[in-house]
Amino acid sequence: MPELCPDPRIVTADVATTAFQLLINRPRTNARLCVLLAILALPLGCGSAAADDATDIKARLQQWTASFNSRDKVAACDLFSKSLISDVRGQGEANYSTRCAIISKAIDDPKRSFHYDLTIKDVIVDQTIAVVRLDWTLRISPGDVTSTETGLDVFRKEADGRWRIIRYMSYSNE
């Protein structure tokens, strides 16, 4: 698959070289053309691709929160890749099936209500991999139990174009 935002140093060098060669080899070349080529050498748009991906990831996390809080198991599990490996302090490692079973059990519990709030600290995107630092605050009722877990999620942009969590670690702040 072609790279959407190639290394800007290469693009800049290629376009700048072409502009310079036009000026040297064809002194009568329109100077405006050379200026246009120099402007094209700037890596425009690459930063916005990463920003768009970060926005998509934030939206996926916010959608997960809404899905979980409204007891939508299918949508809640869709945030996770089938290749998921999660590591939660006190629970150990879990794969996609195990993690979704845990989510389903909580959502299906008729005696308790679970509500998550999300705080995103950082989103770092590099092409098809992203890392998110975040806090999840869980309120359980009855009993008014509240706990906050800090986490690190690793996302991958999958074949369908959606960002999904492939690895995550979380631990309680208490």
Sequence and secondary structure as in RCSB ss.txt:
>XXXX:A:sequence
MPELCPDPRIVTADVATTAFQLLINRPRTNARLCVLLAILALPLGCGSAAADDATDIKARLQQWTASFNSRDKVA
ACDLFSKSLISDVRGQGEANYSTRCAIISKAIDDPKRSFHYDLTIKDVIVDQTIAVVRLDWTLRISPGDVTSTET
GLDVFRKEADGRWRIIRYMSYSNE
>XXXX:A:secstr
   SS  HHHHHHHHHHHHHHHHHH TTS HHHHHHHHHHTS TTHHHHHHHHHHHHHHHHHHHHHHHHTT HHH
HHTTEEEEEEEEETTTEEEEHHHHHHHHHHHHH SS EEEEEEEEEEEEEETTEEEEEEEEEEEEETTTEEEEEE
EEEEEEE TTS EEEEEEEEEE  
